[in-house]
């Protein structure tokens, strides 16, 4: 999977990133930086995209 590919994220994670990005943009952060920070925040909260394997929490 190429770097920056968001296909492995759930709809919930994509929605969260969108809301976080809007919040950063309202604070005056550039669009590119806001997007990067939003995905970094989603990764920190959820541990990244979907993970395969038995017994993993996939929130």
C-alpha positions as CSV (number, residue, x, y, z in Angstrom):
1,X,0.0,0.0,0.0
2,X,1.5,3.4,-1.0
3,X,2.2,6.0,1.6
4,X,-0.7,8.3,2.2
5,X,-3.3,5.7,1.1
6,X,-6.4,6.1,3.3
7,X,-8.3,3.0,2.0
8,X,-7.5,0.9,5.1
9,X,-9.3,3.3,7.4
10,X,-12.9,2.8,8.5
11,X,-15.7,5.3,7.7
12,X,-15.7,6.4,11.3
13,X,-12.0,7.2,11.2
14,X,-12.3,9.1,7.9
15,X,-15.2,11.1,9.4
16,X,-13.2,11.9,12.6
17,X,-10.2,13.1,10.5
18,X,-12.5,15.4,8.5
19,X,-13.9,17.0,11.7
20,X,-10.5,17.4,13.3
21,X,-9.2,18.9,10.1
22,X,-12.0,21.5,10.0
23,X,-11.2,22.4,13.6
24,X,-7.5,23.0,12.8
25,X,-8.4,25.1,9.7
26,X,-10.7,27.3,11.9
27,X,-7.6,28.0,14.1
28,X,-5.7,29.3,11.0
29,X,-3.6,26.2,10.2
30,X,-2.9,25.6,6.5
31,X,-5.0,22.9,4.8
32,X,-2.1,20.6,4.2
33,X,-0.9,20.9,7.8
34,X,-4.4,20.5,9.1
35,X,-4.9,17.3,7.2
36,X,-1.6,15.8,8.4
37,X,-2.4,16.7,12.0
38,X,-5.9,15.3,11.7
39,X,-4.6,11.9,10.5
40,X,-1.9,11.9,13.1
41,X,-4.6,12.4,15.8
42,X,-6.8,9.7,14.4
43,X,-3.8,7.3,14.3
44,X,-3.0,8.1,17.9
45,X,-6.6,7.6,19.1
46,X,-7.2,4.4,17.2
47,X,-3.8,2.9,16.4
48,X,-4.1,3.4,12.6
49,X,-6.3,1.8,10.0
50,X,-8.1,-1.5,10.0
51,X,-6.0,-4.4,11.4
52,X,-6.5,-8.0,10.5
53,X,-6.3,-10.8,13.1
54,X,-8.4,-12.4,15.7
55,X,-9.1,-10.5,18.9
56,X,-8.2,-7.1,17.6
57,X,-10.4,-4.1,18.6
58,X,-11.5,-2.5,15.3
59,X,-13.1,0.8,16.5
